[in-house]
Amino acid sequence: MSELSKNDRSQVRVRRVDEVETLDELFTHCFPAFGGAFLRRIYTILDRAIGTGCPLTLAVSGPVTVSGQHQAWLIPLLEAGWIAYLSTTDAACYHDGHRSLDAHRDPVFEVPIWGDDGALRDEHTIRVTDMAFSEDVLLDQDKFLSAVLLRPEFQRRMTGTELRYRLGAFYAEQERLNRVPAGLLSTCHRLAIPIFVGAAADGSIFLNSMKLWAMSQAGLVGPYKFEIDLHAEVYEACAYHRWGLFDNPPNALGTLILGGGVPKNYNLQPEPALGQVLGLPDVRGYNFDVQIVTAPVTDGSLSSCPPAEAVTWGKVDKDTYQSGTESMQADYSTVMPFLVKALLDNRRRYEKLAAELGEEEAFRREPKARGYLRPRAGYRLYENREELVGRLTADVKTNREWLLQSLEYALARQ
């Protein structure tokens, strides 16, 4: 074996669990091999990404709100100020409203996964894995959404990000009225974090919009003019990616992907949209890409494809992926509380150091402290979306010749 390969070896050095004091030390020193090593690499990459000041995009699939995970670890992560925008499902946005509904205090309860679902149906109980709630909750949520979507401010064409931003304000008022903890949409509204839903028609918020449209078509209500502008929404996501690459130091982006499906692809598609479809120069993929997904890589699905495969599409940077990416096959609900807790503990440690020494001296001693101690207010991209979209449009105008050439193709005609 060559000296070079010997020098490149990563030695296996561990500590006893009764010798470490923090979750950071536990992740770094007590997960030496196998599945534990994947978790260690996931943690160390997130620690590096946050420490460099890199904005993170976040994709979350699955029933994260109905299960209460949003309040356990997702909202604390969003409140740290590291997340630029969120990609999720219509269902996550819909179920986020249940806990704030009138007359449904603590509506979600546990049930066995392998119980009698026929009996639950007879009781008008809806099950989501081991979470359950009365069907009346769904019916009242539908009434709530219908009332909101009929309001004058919704009677026009808008992006889904605007829909969910405005809906977050209504959720927030319900939470205040009924004295319940803040949910996902109200938190994103407060922090001006854009929420993207790639499959807007695949969920109950849109189903309620469909109901109102059908009632309008049948003459049961007046004109219903709400409509989601998909072109503008995808373009907005591209504008944020452009911002991360060119306007915001350190001119790099990272992504955290929990689960797969459409939310994952939505987070990954701005790079090919900017570079391959719009033809803009110098567009790069993510410098950091961490994903936790249950799908096995051998199933050939988008959900399971690792960051290395995304490199071939340009979605992940080819020069950094070997040290800045990892994909772990796991149920994210089992590891995210520990990962978020460790990262937030790091922030608190740096905050304490900065309070003792002053920020500049703390940053000199611990360079990662600067990235960790970004303002908790976050990037507030939704508030700046018009400006950022305008910058992208200026680039599109500059690329006129390339774009016009991209329309040229000799179509086969019958």
C-alpha positions as CSV (number, residue, x, y, z in Angstrom):
1,M,0.0,0.0,0.0
2,S,1.4,3.4,-0.9
3,E,2.3,6.0,1.7
4,L,-0.3,8.3,0.3
5,S,-3.1,5.9,0.8
6,K,-1.8,5.1,4.3
7,N,-1.8,8.8,5.2
8,D,-5.3,9.2,3.9
9,R,-6.7,6.6,6.3
10,S,-9.2,7.8,8.9
11,Q,-8.2,6.2,12.1
12,V,-10.9,4.7,14.3
13,R,-10.7,6.5,17.7
14,V,-13.6,6.4,20.1
15,R,-14.5,7.6,23.5
16,R,-16.5,5.9,26.2
17,V,-20.0,7.3,26.4
18,D,-19.5,8.0,30.1
19,E,-16.5,10.2,29.2
20,V,-18.4,12.7,27.0
21,E,-20.4,15.6,28.2
22,T,-22.3,16.9,25.2
23,L,-24.3,15.6,22.3
24,D,-21.7,17.1,20.0
25,E,-19.0,14.9,21.6
26,L,-21.4,11.9,21.5
27,F,-22.0,12.2,17.8
28,T,-18.4,12.9,17.0
29,H,-16.7,10.3,19.1
30,C,-19.2,7.5,20.0
31,F,-20.6,6.5,16.6
32,P,-17.6,4.9,15.0
33,A,-19.1,2.4,12.5
34,F,-21.9,1.0,10.5
35,G,-25.2,2.9,10.7
36,G,-23.9,5.0,13.5
37,A,-21.1,6.2,11.2
38,F,-23.7,7.4,8.7
39,L,-25.3,9.4,11.6
40,R,-21.9,10.8,12.6
41,R,-21.3,12.0,9.1
42,I,-24.8,13.5,8.8
43,Y,-24.1,15.5,12.0
44,T,-20.6,16.6,11.1
45,I,-21.7,17.9,7.7
46,L,-24.6,19.8,9.1
47,D,-22.2,21.3,11.7
48,R,-19.8,22.4,9.0
49,A,-22.6,23.8,6.8
50,I,-24.0,25.9,9.7
51,G,-20.5,26.9,10.9
52,T,-19.6,28.3,7.4
53,G,-22.7,30.4,7.4
54,C,-24.3,28.5,4.6
55,P,-28.1,29.0,4.1
56,L,-29.9,25.7,4.3
57,T,-33.0,24.8,2.3
58,L,-35.2,22.2,4.0
59,A,-37.4,19.5,2.4
60,V,-39.8,17.6,4.7
61,S,-42.1,14.8,3.5
62,G,-44.5,12.9,5.7
63,P,-47.1,13.8,8.4
64,V,-44.7,16.0,10.3
65,T,-47.4,18.3,11.6
66,V,-50.2,15.9,12.5
67,S,-47.6,13.9,14.5
68,G,-46.5,17.0,16.5
69,Q,-42.9,16.7,15.2
70,H,-43.0,20.3,14.0
71,Q,-43.4,21.5,17.5
72,A,-40.8,19.1,18.9
73,W,-37.8,19.8,16.7
74,L,-38.8,21.5,13.3
75,I,-39.9,24.8,14.7
76,P,-36.9,25.1,17.0
77,L,-34.7,24.5,13.9
78,L,-36.5,27.2,11.9
79,E,-36.1,29.6,14.8
80,A,-32.3,29.3,14.7
81,G,-32.1,31.5,11.6
82,W,-30.3,29.0,9.4
83,I,-33.1,27.9,7.1
84,A,-33.7,29.9,3.9
85,Y,-36.9,28.2,2.7
86,L,-39.0,25.1,3.2
87,S,-40.4,22.6,0.8
88,T,-43.1,20.3,2.0
89,T,-46.5,18.8,1.2
90,D,-50.0,20.3,1.0
91,A,-51.0,17.8,3.7
92,A,-48.4,19.1,6.2
93,C,-49.9,22.6,5.7
94,Y,-53.4,21.3,6.0
95,H,-53.0,19.3,9.2
96,D,-51.0,22.1,10.8
97,G,-54.3,23.9,11.5
98,H,-56.0,21.1,13.5
99,R,-54.7,22.0,16.9
100,S,-55.9,25.6,16.7
101,L,-59.5,24.9,15.6
102,D,-62.3,26.0,17.8
103,A,-63.9,23.2,20.0
104,H,-61.0,20.8,19.3
105,R,-58.6,21.1,22.2
106,D,-55.7,18.6,21.8
107,P,-57.5,16.7,19.0
108,V,-54.6,14.3,18.1
109,F,-54.1,11.1,20.2
110,E,-52.2,7.9,19.9
111,V,-53.6,4.6,18.5
112,P,-51.9,1.2,17.8
113,I,-50.5,0.8,14.3
114,W,-51.8,-2.7,14.1
115,G,-55.2,-2.1,15.7
116,D,-58.7,-2.5,14.4
117,D,-59.0,0.0,11.6
118,G,-62.6,-1.1,10.8
119,A,-63.6,-0.2,14.4
120,L,-61.9,3.2,14.0
121,R,-63.8,3.8,10.9
122,D,-67.1,3.0,12.7
123,E,-66.1,5.5,15.3
124,H,-65.3,8.2,12.6
125,T,-61.7,8.2,13.7
126,I,-59.0,9.0,11.2
127,R,-55.6,7.2,11.6
128,V,-52.2,8.4,10.4
129,T,-49.7,5.6,11.4
130,D,-50.0,5.8,15.2
131,M,-51.7,9.2,15.4
132,A,-55.5,9.7,15.2
133,F,-58.2,12.3,15.4
134,S,-61.9,12.6,14.9
135,E,-63.3,13.0,11.4
136,D,-65.0,16.1,12.7
137,V,-61.6,17.7,12.9
138,L,-61.2,17.3,9.1
139,L,-64.7,18.6,8.5
140,D,-64.1,21.7,10.7
141,Q,-60.7,22.2,9.1
142,D,-62.4,22.2,5.7
143,K,-65.0,24.8,6.9
144,F,-62.2,27.0,8.2
145,L,-60.2,26.8,4.9
146,S,-63.4,27.4,2.8
147,A,-64.1,30.5,4.8
148,V,-60.5,31.8,4.4
149,L,-60.3,31.1,0.7
150,L,-63.6,33.0,0.0
151,R,-62.2,36.2,1.6
152,P,-61.6,39.1,-0.9
153,E,-57.8,39.0,-0.5
154,F,-57.7,35.5,-2.0
155,Q,-59.8,36.3,-5.1
156,R,-56.9,36.5,-7.5
157,R,-54.0,34.6,-9.0
158,M,-51.1,34.2,-6.6
159,T,-48.1,31.9,-5.9
160,G,-48.4,29.1,-3.4
161,T,-45.9,30.8,-1.2
162,E,-48.2,33.8,-0.9
163,L,-51.2,31.5,-0.2
164,R,-49.3,29.7,2.6
165,Y,-47.9,33.0,4.0
166,R,-51.4,34.5,4.2
167,L,-52.8,31.3,5.6
168,G,-50.1,31.3,8.2
169,A,-51.5,34.6,9.5
170,F,-54.9,33.1,9.9
171,Y,-53.5,30.1,11.6
172,A,-51.6,32.4,14.0
173,E,-54.7,34.3,14.9
174,Q,-56.5,31.0,15.7
175,E,-53.6,29.9,17.8
176,R,-53.7,33.1,19.7
177,L,-57.4,32.9,20.2
178,N,-57.4,29.4,21.5
179,R,-54.1,29.7,23.3
180,V,-52.2,26.9,21.7
181,P,-48.5,26.7,20.7
182,A,-47.5,28.1,17.4
183,G,-47.7,25.8,14.4
184,L,-45.6,25.5,11.3
185,L,-47.3,28.0,9.0
186,S,-47.7,30.7,11.6
187,T,-44.0,30.3,12.5
188,C,-43.0,30.6,8.8
189,H,-45.2,33.6,8.5
190,R,-43.5,35.3,11.5
191,L,-40.1,34.5,10.2
192,A,-41.0,35.2,6.5
193,I,-39.8,31.8,5.5
194,P,-41.2,30.8,2.1
195,I,-43.1,27.5,2.0
196,F,-43.1,25.6,-1.3
197,V,-45.5,22.8,-2.2
198,G,-44.6,21.1,-5.5
199,A,-47.7,19.0,-5.7
200,A,-50.3,21.6,-4.6
201,A,-53.2,19.7,-6.1
202,D,-52.4,16.6,-4.0
203,G,-53.8,17.7,-0.8
204,S,-56.9,19.0,1.1
205,I,-56.2,22.7,1.0
206,F,-56.5,22.5,-2.8
207,L,-59.5,20.1,-2.5
208,N,-61.3,22.8,-0.6
209,S,-60.4,25.3,-3.3
210,M,-61.8,22.8,-5.9
211,K,-65.0,22.7,-3.9
212,L,-65.4,26.5,-4.1
213,W,-64.6,26.4,-7.8
214,A,-67.2,23.7,-8.4
215,M,-69.8,25.7,-6.4
216,S,-69.0,28.8,-8.4
217,Q,-69.3,26.8,-11.6
218,A,-72.7,25.5,-10.5
219,G,-73.9,29.0,-9.5
220,L,-74.1,28.2,-5.8
221,V,-71.7,31.0,-4.9
222,G,-70.4,34.1,-6.7
223,P,-67.3,34.2,-8.9
224,Y,-64.4,32.3,-7.3
225,K,-61.1,33.8,-8.6
226,F,-58.4,32.2,-6.5
227,E,-55.7,30.4,-8.6
228,I,-52.2,29.2,-7.9
229,D,-49.6,30.6,-10.3
230,L,-47.2,27.7,-10.7
231,H,-44.9,29.5,-13.1
232,A,-44.3,32.3,-10.7
233,E,-43.8,29.9,-7.8
234,V,-41.2,27.8,-9.5
235,Y,-39.5,31.0,-10.7
236,E,-39.5,32.4,-7.1
237,A,-37.6,29.2,-6.0
238,C,-35.1,29.8,-8.7
239,A,-34.7,33.4,-7.6
240,Y,-33.8,32.3,-4.0
241,H,-31.3,29.8,-5.4
242,R,-29.7,32.6,-7.4
243,W,-29.6,34.7,-4.3
244,G,-27.8,32.0,-2.4
245,L,-25.2,31.5,-5.1
246,F,-24.4,35.1,-6.1
247,D,-25.8,37.7,-3.6
248,N,-25.4,36.2,-0.1
249,P,-22.0,35.4,1.4
250,P,-20.6,32.7,1.5
251,N,-22.1,32.3,-2.0
252,A,-23.1,28.7,-1.4
253,L,-26.1,26.7,-0.4
254,G,-26.8,23.5,1.6
255,T,-29.9,21.4,1.7
256,L,-31.4,19.1,4.4
257,I,-33.8,16.5,2.9
258,L,-36.0,14.5,5.2
259,G,-37.9,11.9,3.3
260,G,-38.2,11.9,-0.4
261,G,-40.8,12.5,-3.1
262,V,-41.9,15.8,-4.5
263,P,-40.6,18.0,-1.6
264,K,-37.1,16.6,-2.2
265,N,-37.2,17.2,-6.0
266,Y,-38.5,20.8,-5.5
267,N,-35.5,21.6,-3.4
268,L,-33.1,20.2,-6.0
269,Q,-34.7,21.5,-9.2
270,P,-33.6,25.2,-9.1
271,E,-30.1,24.5,-10.3
272,P,-31.1,22.7,-13.5
273,A,-33.9,25.3,-14.0
274,L,-31.3,28.1,-13.8
275,G,-28.4,26.5,-15.6
276,Q,-29.9,24.1,-18.1
277,V,-33.4,25.5,-18.8
278,L,-32.8,29.3,-18.5
279,G,-29.1,28.8,-19.6
280,L,-27.6,31.2,-17.0
281,P,-23.8,30.9,-16.6
282,D,-21.9,29.8,-13.5
283,V,-24.8,28.2,-11.8
284,R,-23.8,25.6,-9.2
285,G,-25.5,22.9,-7.2
286,Y,-25.6,22.5,-3.4
287,N,-22.3,22.5,-1.6
288,F,-23.9,20.5,1.2
289,D,-26.5,17.8,0.8
290,V,-27.7,15.8,3.7
291,Q,-30.7,13.4,3.4
292,I,-32.4,10.9,5.7
293,V,-34.8,8.7,3.8
294,T,-36.3,5.2,4.3
295,A,-36.3,4.2,0.6
296,P,-33.5,1.9,-0.4
297,V,-31.2,3.1,-3.2
298,T,-31.9,0.0,-5.2
299,D,-35.5,0.9,-5.8
300,G,-34.5,3.4,-8.5
301,S,-36.7,6.2,-7.1
302,L,-36.1,9.9,-6.8
303,S,-36.7,9.5,-3.0
304,S,-33.7,7.2,-2.6
305,C,-31.2,8.6,-5.0
306,P,-28.1,9.7,-3.2
307,P,-26.3,13.1,-3.6
308,A,-23.7,11.5,-5.8
309,E,-26.4,10.8,-8.4
310,A,-27.6,14.4,-8.1
311,V,-24.0,15.5,-9.0
312,T,-24.5,14.0,-12.5
313,W,-27.6,16.3,-12.9
314,G,-25.7,19.3,-11.6
315,K,-28.0,19.6,-8.6
316,V,-25.1,19.0,-6.2
317,D,-21.6,20.6,-6.6
318,K,-19.2,18.1,-8.2
319,D,-16.2,19.6,-6.4
320,T,-17.6,19.3,-2.9
321,Y,-19.9,16.3,-2.8
322,Q,-17.3,13.8,-1.5
323,S,-16.9,15.7,1.7
324,G,-20.1,17.7,1.9
325,T,-22.8,15.1,1.3
326,E,-24.3,12.0,2.9
327,S,-27.5,10.0,2.6
328,M,-28.7,7.8,5.5
329,Q,-31.4,5.2,5.2
330,A,-33.4,5.8,8.3
331,D,-36.8,7.1,9.6
332,Y,-36.0,10.8,10.2
333,S,-38.4,10.9,13.2
334,T,-35.9,8.7,15.1
335,V,-32.9,10.9,14.7
336,M,-33.9,14.5,14.1
337,P,-34.7,15.4,17.8
338,F,-31.1,14.4,18.7
339,L,-29.5,16.2,15.7
340,V,-31.4,19.4,16.2
341,K,-30.8,19.3,20.0
342,A,-27.0,18.9,19.4
343,L,-26.9,21.8,16.9
344,L,-28.9,24.1,19.1
345,D,-26.7,23.1,22.1
346,N,-23.7,24.2,19.9
347,R,-25.3,27.5,19.3
348,R,-25.9,28.1,23.0
349,R,-22.3,27.2,23.7
350,Y,-21.1,29.8,21.2
351,E,-23.5,32.3,22.6
352,K,-22.0,31.8,26.0
353,L,-18.5,32.2,24.6
354,A,-19.4,35.4,22.8
355,A,-21.0,36.8,25.9
356,E,-17.8,36.1,27.9
357,L,-15.2,37.1,25.3
358,G,-17.0,39.4,22.9
359,E,-18.1,38.3,19.5
360,E,-14.9,39.0,17.5
361,E,-12.7,37.2,20.0
362,A,-15.2,34.3,20.1
363,F,-15.2,34.1,16.3
364,R,-11.4,34.2,16.2
365,R,-11.1,31.3,18.7
366,E,-14.1,29.3,17.2
367,P,-14.5,30.2,13.5
368,K,-17.8,28.2,13.3
369,A,-19.3,30.4,15.9
370,R,-19.9,33.1,13.3
371,G,-22.1,30.9,11.2
372,Y,-23.9,29.4,14.2
373,L,-24.7,32.9,15.6
374,R,-26.4,34.3,12.5
375,P,-29.4,36.5,13.5
376,R,-32.3,34.4,14.7
377,A,-34.6,36.5,12.5
378,G,-33.3,34.5,9.6
379,Y,-33.1,35.5,5.9
380,R,-36.8,36.6,5.6
381,L,-36.7,35.8,1.9
382,Y,-40.5,36.1,1.4
383,E,-40.3,39.8,2.3
384,N,-37.6,40.3,-0.3
385,R,-39.1,38.1,-3.0
386,E,-40.0,40.9,-5.4
387,E,-36.5,42.3,-5.4
388,L,-34.9,38.8,-5.8
389,V,-37.3,37.8,-8.6
390,G,-36.4,41.1,-10.3
391,R,-32.7,40.3,-10.2
392,L,-33.3,36.9,-11.8
393,T,-35.5,38.6,-14.5
394,A,-32.6,40.9,-15.3
395,D,-30.3,37.9,-15.8
396,V,-32.9,36.3,-18.1
397,K,-33.1,39.5,-20.2
398,T,-29.3,39.5,-20.5
399,N,-29.4,35.9,-21.7
400,R,-31.7,36.7,-24.6
401,E,-29.7,35.2,-27.4
402,W,-29.2,31.8,-25.7
403,L,-32.9,31.6,-24.7
404,L,-34.1,32.4,-28.2
405,Q,-31.9,29.7,-29.7
406,S,-33.3,27.2,-27.2
407,L,-36.6,27.5,-28.9
408,E,-35.3,26.2,-32.2
409,Y,-36.1,22.6,-33.0
410,A,-37.3,21.0,-36.2
411,L,-40.5,19.3,-35.2
412,A,-41.5,16.0,-36.9
413,R,-44.9,16.6,-38.6
414,Q,-47.4,13.9,-39.7
